[in-house]
């Protein structure tokens, strides 16, 4: 009996030992093959067993196998399954998963010039939104609204279609760099963004990445707030497409269809998208309509070369919403707007009402990209691009007694823009990489006023020496049709009035980056230098008939340097710090006293703007919880400020103020937390706290709408005044839960506080003399929600019906999203939630909704 017991104990011990010895550990990191980004939540299963695990937020996994050798199967929704062999303890390193096409993921062309943060190992403060999220949550909104749940981002809806604004760390769109497939798309003249020109970009976007602060961009651009990279479709891997119909509040409808051949055996691939939208707008009399088109032709002759040609555009027109006194909006409702009734014109969707202002524009953009893999260590990416912009803002001009609309005056802003971006990448050693490249832009801007539509008159009187004295405007160009403005532009100086000039801006920059990285430590250095030339040509105000006047060429040089390092304390904890300095050339609009009527240089411009940034961060990369903490300090000095003043309250700006030298100091902290507490359940949150102020006082120069000087040398006492328009405290929580297969619900809550009025330095009501500064606007919060379901059609998962419902501002919160004035509450003044009702404000949208059905094939 004793021997039997001993035998059994030995047998159990041997069996246990054999089991232990039979186990192995397999580890690795899962990466998106196209974006080079980690894939959290992927499934890793030992083949032939139920033994498995999932990747953490950094894409990393460790699996203890039941056998010493075999295979593991890696799968992720929307990506092709990968099977990998192992033998004993194995570290697979980076394992890349490529899209299977079901989520519209595609090959990225020009990847060397598209500065995605994952392309650099030294971290930055970054957030990425991918195609499936864009598809679900975009609805009828512009890009800024999609990004509002990103730390330190403020979205303002703007009133009309395509009039959204975005602020990043308190800086407006003119000081945030926006890139489309590596191509800069901010206005060369003044840095502005017009989302109405890009109304279809989200239909073809694969990913949108927000890089806050210094960012990872290698280009010779000097953004202050950060960089937003938009990556669009190029070569689809699989054949297929979709047809989608969307309806929304206020009679909005949008139809979109797309088809892709996929990458064929011949190496060619073709994709196309067409769309049409129209609606009446949330605000009264802000109707609009437009189209979207996208064409991509790709060719991959071999593994070392990929070529792609892309053409996209979004011709549109939309009526605009004005600013109104808070008192007026409280009396008439937050949808209130002004329009003219009974005007004899068919150019409106809202019968009988003609808007006070309308934007009409078409900006087709084409680019040709070439990705060359030279060898396994080096590659060259080049993008050649061009765009022609044709369009106008049409203001309705009145006359007579009583005053009636007489004609629509178009303020035309046309351009011809060409450029080249190229980047060479070389992996010098296992730990050391080098990037060098060039950025060239050639820009011709054409600006004038003309008649877009005659309403109750047949001609307009005008005068200029260039046109031989007095003359009449008798012809209409374009109307409100953006296609007409593109193919029938006004090239006749004798049919222009008000102002008529051109500008040529040529820009050349070179850039480079070197980075060292090992398993624990990384460091980088970036540098760029650029030169920019400006020539302005005056027509209307030229002294002699038929002879234009050309300004002297203005040349400005600029540069930037950035450096940073990071250290991995262990697999879950990473710390980093970055610093940078930009010497940024003034914009063309800064250089001239009044860029609409004069070649005279602005005496307030003194050298380049100076931007200094410091930031540090900590990343926690857990299995169920991940977190990012960032702190930053940005100083922006020697800049020019502009503001406009509506002196007679008719929603047309009459005076313009220029201030210099402005200095802003922005500092703050951002915390993001991501959780994956159960399969299909994601709960994320963020908090951003900022302290954004002006430093020092400024000199203000005021002109009328014809450029005539009204006053100069006035001092605005703004030292310590809060920077307005963007909330300095934001917070949010978002929840997405797929509680049944392909059925998902989600919601997000956003809070905004410490929001101030616009620092309108030229306005008589700014009240800086008694140090009252910017007015504080009421805090507010909004809740949005959505539900989606994908119904499979047959056994083929490529064919499906998708349904999506979004409801924004569910509780119909009434809030002021921004104020153009800073009128404080005085004795006897009427106020609403602490805001003087004489302030010109804009309310945010109330409850809105959209419903879409999409057939995928």
C-alpha positions, 0 to 999 in steps of 0.5 A: 500500500505504501509503495502504491501511494509513493508511485501515485505521488511520483506519477502526479508529480511527473505529470504536473512537471510535464504540464509545467514544462509543456507551457510556453510564453508568447508575447508581442505588440499588435500594430495597424499596418496602415497607420502604424498605430497600436491595436488594443482589444485584439483577440489572441488564441492558441490554435485548437484551444480556448486558451486566449488573451487580448492586447492592452491599450498599447497593443501588447499581449502575453499568452501562456500557452498549453503546448511548447510549440504550435500556432496562435491566431490573432483577430481584430474586427475589420482586420484580416486574421493572422496565424503565427507559429511559436516554439518555446518562449517566443517574443514576436515583436511587432505583428502588423494586421492589415484591414479586410476592408469591412471598415473602409480602411485603406492603403495610405499613400504618401505616408512619408509626408503624412505626419502621424504621431505613431511614426515617431517613437517619442510621444506627444499629446495626441488623439486619433479618430478612425474611420468607423468612429467618423462614419458613426458620429459625423452626421451633419456636422463639420470636423470641429464638432467631431473633435469636441470630445478631445482634450482642450478642443472647443467647437463653435457651430457658427450658425450656418452650414460649414461655418464651424470654428475650432479652438485648440488650447485656446488658439483659433484655426488660424494658428492650428495647422490643418493637413490633408494627406500631407498637404497644408490647407490653411489659407496662405494669406491669413491662416484661416479655415473655411469648413464649407470648402471641405464639407465632404472631407469626412465622407472620405476620411480614413482617420483624423489625428489631433496633435496638441501643442508642438506635435510631430509634424516635420514640415516647415510649418509653425502651428501654435495650438497644434496640428490636425492631420486628415487622411483620406481614402486612396487605394482600397484593398478590396472591391466594394462600396456603399450607398447611404441616405441621411435625413436630419432636422430642418429638412436636411437630406444627404445622399452619398454613393461610392465604389472601389475596384480594389487593388486589381491583379494589374496593379491598378485601383480606382475609387470614386464618391459622389454626394449631394446635400441640402437643407434649411439650416438650424438657424432661420434662413440659413439654407444651403446645398452642395455636392461632394466628389472624390476620385482616386486612381492608384497604380502599384507596378511592384512592391517598391512603387505606389502611385496615386492621383486624387481629385476632390471638391465640395462646391456649395452655397449657404446662407449665413447667420448674423450676430444679434444682441442677446436681448433680440435673441431672447425676444425672438428665440435662438434660431432668430436670423434676418432675411428679406421677404418678397425678393424676386429670386429663385435662389433659396430653399426657404420660399420667399426669404432672401438672406442678408449674406451668402457664401458661394465657393468651389475649391477642387484639390488634386494631388499626385503622390509617389511612394518609393521604397528604395531598400529595406532601410530607406524610402522616399515619399512625394506629393505634388498638389494644386487647387483652384478656388473660386467663390464669393461672399454675397452681401445683400445691398439695400437702397431707396426709401423705404430701403429694399434689396437692390443687388447681391455684392460678391466679395470674391476670394479666388486663388491658384495654389500649387505645391510640393512636399517630399520626405526621405526616410532612412533607418541609419541603424537599428536605433537611429532614423533620419528624415529630410525633406522640402515643402514648396508652395506657390500661391496667387490670390485674386480679390475683387468685388462684383455683382452676383445678382441684380435684384431691383436694379440693372446696374451699379455705378463705380469709379476708378482711375484704372478703369478710366473714371466713372463706369457702370457694372452691368454684368453678373458672374456666377450668381449663387452657382459655385460651378458657374463661378469655377468655369465662368469667372469674372476676368474683366476689371471693368466689371469689378468695383470696391477693390481689385488686387492680386497677391503672389506668395511664394514659400520654400522650406526645408526640414529634417528630423533625427531620432534615437530609440531603444527599448526604454529611451528615445530622443529626437531633434527636428529643425526647419527653415523657410523663406517667404516672398510677397508681392501685391498688385493693385488695380482699382486704386492704381493712379493711371488708366489701364496700368496696375501698380506692383509693390516691392517684393517683401522677403521674410525668413523663418525657422523652428526647432523642436526637441524631446525625449521619453523614458519607459519606466516599464511596459506600463509607464512612460514619461516624456518632455518636449520643447520648441521655438518658432520664428514665424513670418507674418501673414500676408494680411499682416503686412499691409495697412489695408490689404484690400486697397493699398500697397503700403506696408503696415507700420505695426508689423515688426519682425517675426512672431515668436512662439515658445512651447514646453510640454511634458507628459506621462502615459499609463498603459494598463490592460483594462485602463490607460491614461495620458497626463499632459502639461504645457506652457506656450508663449506667443509674442509679437503677433498682430490682432484683428477685430471687426466692429458693426457700428450700426448694428446691421450685421455688416462690419463697418470698422476694423481694428488692428492691434500690435504687439500682442503677447499671449501666454497659455498654460494648462494640464490635460488628463485622458482616461480610457477603460475597457471594463468588459467585452464591447464596453468602453468608457473614456473621460477627459479633463482640460484646465487652462489659464490663457491670458494676454501679457502687456498692452497694445496699440490699436489702429482703426479703419473704415470698410474702405481702408480709411484711417479713423484713429491710430495710436490708441492704447488698449490696456489688456495686460492680464485679460483672459483670452476669449472664445474658447472655454478654459475648462472642459471635461467629458465622458463618453460611453460605447457599449456593443451589448448585442452582436453589431448593435451598439449604443453610445453617449457623451457628456461635455462640460464647458466653463471659464469661457470669456467674450472676444477680446475686441480691442477696437470696440468702444465697449471693451472697457479696458480703461477701468480694467474690467477686461473680457466678460465671463460667459455662463458655463454649460454642458451638453449630452449627445447619444447614438445607436447603430446596428449592422444587419448582415445580408446572407453569409457574406459579411461584406454585404450589410445594411447599417442603421444609425441614429444620432441625437445631439444636445438631448436635453435642449440646453440653452447656452451662449457659445461665443460673444463678439462684445465685452459689455459688462453689466452696469447699474440698471443694466438688464442681464441674462445669466450675468451677461449684459443683454446689449452684447452681440452673441450667438447661441449654440444649437438646441436639440438636433438629430440625424438618421442614416441607412447605409448599404455596404457591398 
